[in-house]
């Protein structure tokens, strides 16, 4: 798929401002949706009326939730105010009215039944989500050095709001984690033999070129295949 030079320019702008990868993807998605809604016209040739029409369409035709419409608005505010330096003024659009439903909370017995049907790796991931209060992306980004099996704690780096936090680790997960840490370390050794390894946050890979060989930086739940670091 051919990349849009304009969207790549916006991507670069967000990275200069330190936006998270997740925010970057979300904003680019809604900006792309806005452009396609307006028959692929360039945002520079549009303004407040097009933004108003798009946001109203999301509420009245797509029936999106309130928070979804707010995220789309934030993406367009970034587009015009931050990237294009174009003041939109007051945007008088129809607000979404669809509210999110309260989540259904499963009982301990139901959780146990679900865990019993999962493969070991998936069971460990879901157990961490449930027992340590981790979000999916936080769990999948855990590195070996983030887990303290002695102090029974898990450190989350760059979580929601780009904040770090420490949470508890269930004693029942110590042994399964030891197994997966050993598997991850073995995979890292194989990757290192090919001159590759886990991606590092920020510019650490340039400051410490050999850090990808350190076991502490290895992901506990690595991908099944190699991928290009999105920060480069």
C-alpha positions as CSV (number, residue, x, y, z in Angstrom):
1,X,0.0,0.0,0.0
2,X,1.4,3.4,-1.0
3,X,1.9,5.7,2.0
4,X,0.5,9.2,1.9
5,X,3.2,11.8,2.2
6,X,0.9,14.1,4.1
7,X,-0.1,11.4,6.7
8,X,3.6,10.5,7.0
9,X,4.3,14.2,7.7
10,X,1.6,14.1,10.4
11,X,3.2,11.0,11.9
12,X,6.5,12.7,12.1
13,X,4.9,15.7,13.8
14,X,3.4,13.5,16.4
15,X,6.6,11.8,17.1
16,X,8.4,15.1,17.5
17,X,5.8,16.0,20.1
18,X,6.3,12.7,22.0
19,X,2.8,11.2,21.3
20,X,2.4,7.5,22.1
21,X,2.3,5.0,19.2
22,X,-1.3,4.2,20.2
23,X,-2.3,7.9,20.0
24,X,-0.5,8.2,16.7
25,X,-2.4,5.3,15.1
26,X,-5.7,6.5,16.5
27,X,-5.3,10.1,15.3
28,X,-4.1,9.0,11.8
29,X,-7.1,6.7,11.6
30,X,-9.6,9.5,12.2
31,X,-7.8,12.0,10.0
32,X,-7.8,9.4,7.2
33,X,-11.6,8.8,7.8
34,X,-12.1,12.6,7.7
35,X,-10.3,12.9,4.4
36,X,-12.2,10.0,2.8
37,X,-15.5,11.4,4.1
38,X,-14.7,14.6,2.2
39,X,-14.0,12.9,-1.1
40,X,-10.2,12.9,-0.5
41,X,-9.9,16.6,-0.4
42,X,-6.8,18.0,1.2
43,X,-7.4,19.2,4.8
44,X,-5.8,22.6,3.9
45,X,-8.6,23.2,1.5
46,X,-11.2,22.5,4.2
47,X,-12.1,24.0,7.5
48,X,-14.6,24.3,10.3
49,X,-17.7,23.4,8.1
50,X,-16.2,20.2,6.9
51,X,-15.1,19.3,10.5
52,X,-18.6,20.1,11.8
53,X,-20.2,18.0,9.0
54,X,-17.9,15.0,9.7
55,X,-18.5,15.0,13.5
56,X,-22.2,15.4,13.0
57,X,-22.2,12.5,10.6
58,X,-20.4,10.3,13.1
59,X,-23.1,11.0,15.7
60,X,-26.2,10.9,13.5
61,X,-25.3,8.2,10.9
62,X,-22.6,6.1,12.4
63,X,-24.1,6.4,15.9
64,X,-20.7,6.4,17.6
65,X,-20.3,6.6,21.4
66,X,-19.6,10.0,23.0
67,X,-15.9,9.1,23.7
68,X,-15.4,8.0,20.1
69,X,-16.6,11.3,18.8
70,X,-14.4,13.1,21.3
71,X,-11.3,11.2,20.1
72,X,-12.2,12.0,16.5
73,X,-12.5,15.7,17.5
74,X,-9.1,15.6,19.3
75,X,-7.5,14.1,16.1
76,X,-8.9,16.9,14.0
77,X,-7.9,19.6,16.5
78,X,-4.4,18.3,16.3
79,X,-4.5,18.3,12.5
80,X,-5.6,21.9,12.3
81,X,-4.2,23.6,15.4
82,X,-0.9,21.8,15.8
83,X,0.0,20.6,12.3
84,X,-1.6,23.0,9.9
85,X,-1.6,26.0,12.2
86,X,-5.2,26.8,11.2
87,X,-7.6,28.1,13.8
88,X,-11.0,26.4,13.5
89,X,-12.8,28.6,16.0
90,X,-16.0,27.4,17.5
91,X,-17.2,24.0,16.1
92,X,-20.9,23.8,16.4
93,X,-21.6,20.1,15.8
94,X,-24.2,17.6,16.9
95,X,-22.8,15.7,19.9
96,X,-23.1,11.9,20.1
97,X,-25.7,10.6,22.5
98,X,-24.8,6.9,22.5
99,X,-23.4,6.0,25.9
100,X,-21.2,3.0,26.7
101,X,-22.9,0.2,28.5
102,X,-21.6,-0.9,31.9
103,X,-19.3,-3.9,31.5
104,X,-20.5,-7.3,32.7
105,X,-18.3,-8.5,35.6
106,X,-17.6,-12.2,35.7
107,X,-17.6,-14.2,38.9
108,X,-14.4,-16.0,40.2
109,X,-16.0,-19.3,39.2
110,X,-16.6,-18.0,35.6
111,X,-13.1,-16.6,35.4
112,X,-11.7,-20.0,36.5
113,X,-13.8,-21.8,33.9
114,X,-12.4,-19.5,31.1
115,X,-8.8,-19.9,32.3
116,X,-9.2,-23.7,32.3
117,X,-10.0,-23.7,28.6
118,X,-6.9,-21.6,27.5
119,X,-3.5,-22.6,26.4
120,X,-0.7,-22.0,28.9
121,X,0.6,-18.8,27.3
122,X,-2.9,-17.3,26.9
123,X,-3.8,-18.4,30.4
124,X,-0.8,-16.6,31.9
125,X,-1.6,-13.4,30.0
126,X,-5.3,-13.4,31.0
127,X,-4.3,-14.1,34.6
128,X,-2.0,-11.1,34.6
129,X,-4.7,-8.9,33.3
130,X,-7.1,-10.2,35.9
131,X,-4.8,-10.4,38.9
132,X,-2.5,-7.5,38.3
133,X,-5.0,-5.1,36.7
134,X,-3.0,-4.7,33.5
135,X,-4.3,-3.5,30.2
136,X,-3.7,-5.8,27.2
137,X,-1.0,-3.6,25.7
138,X,0.7,-3.2,29.1
139,X,0.9,-6.9,29.5
140,X,2.2,-7.7,26.1
141,X,4.9,-5.1,26.4
142,X,6.2,-6.5,29.7
143,X,9.9,-7.2,29.7
144,X,11.8,-9.6,31.9
145,X,13.2,-6.8,34.1
146,X,9.7,-5.5,34.7
147,X,8.7,-8.5,36.8
148,X,10.1,-9.0,40.3
149,X,9.4,-12.6,41.3
150,X,10.8,-12.2,44.8
151,X,9.0,-9.0,45.7
152,X,5.9,-10.2,43.8
153,X,5.5,-6.9,41.8
154,X,5.1,-5.8,38.2
155,X,6.3,-2.5,36.9
156,X,4.4,-0.9,34.1
157,X,6.3,1.6,32.0
158,X,4.6,4.3,29.9
159,X,1.1,3.2,30.8
160,X,-2.1,5.2,30.4
161,X,-1.3,8.9,30.5
162,X,2.4,8.0,29.8
163,X,2.9,7.2,33.5
164,X,4.8,4.4,35.2
165,X,3.3,2.4,38.0
166,X,3.9,-0.7,40.1
167,X,1.3,-3.3,40.8
168,X,1.0,-6.6,42.6
169,X,1.9,-10.1,41.2
170,X,-0.1,-13.1,42.3
171,X,2.2,-15.8,43.9
172,X,0.3,-18.4,41.8
173,X,1.8,-16.9,38.6
174,X,5.5,-17.1,39.7
175,X,6.2,-20.6,38.3
176,X,4.4,-20.0,35.0
177,X,6.3,-16.8,34.6
178,X,9.6,-18.5,35.3
179,X,8.8,-20.9,32.4
180,X,7.9,-18.2,30.0
181,X,10.9,-16.1,31.0
182,X,13.2,-19.0,30.2
183,X,11.4,-19.5,26.8
184,X,11.8,-15.8,26.0
185,X,15.5,-15.8,27.0
186,X,16.1,-18.8,24.7
187,X,14.4,-17.1,21.8
188,X,16.4,-13.9,22.5
189,X,19.6,-15.9,22.3
190,X,18.5,-17.3,18.9
191,X,17.6,-13.8,17.6
192,X,20.9,-12.4,18.9
193,X,22.8,-15.0,16.9
194,X,21.2,-13.4,13.8
195,X,22.1,-9.9,15.0
196,X,18.6,-8.9,16.1
197,X,16.7,-8.6,19.3
198,X,13.9,-6.8,21.2
199,X,13.2,-3.2,20.4
200,X,14.2,-0.6,22.9
201,X,12.3,2.5,24.0
202,X,13.2,5.9,22.7
203,X,16.8,6.3,21.6
204,X,18.3,3.7,24.0
205,X,19.2,1.5,21.0
206,X,21.5,4.2,19.8
207,X,22.9,5.1,23.2
208,X,23.4,1.5,24.1
209,X,23.8,-0.4,20.8
210,X,24.3,-3.8,22.6
211,X,21.4,-3.5,25.0
212,X,19.2,-5.8,22.8
213,X,21.4,-8.6,24.0
214,X,20.6,-8.0,27.7
215,X,18.1,-10.5,29.0
216,X,16.3,-7.8,31.0
217,X,15.1,-6.1,27.8
218,X,13.5,-9.2,26.3
219,X,9.8,-9.3,26.1
220,X,8.1,-12.0,28.2
221,X,5.5,-12.5,25.5
222,X,7.5,-11.9,22.2
223,X,5.9,-11.9,18.8
224,X,6.0,-15.1,16.7
225,X,7.9,-13.2,14.0
226,X,10.3,-10.3,13.5
227,X,9.0,-6.9,12.9
228,X,10.4,-3.4,12.3
229,X,10.5,-1.1,15.3
230,X,7.8,1.5,14.7
231,X,9.9,4.3,16.3
232,X,12.4,4.2,13.4
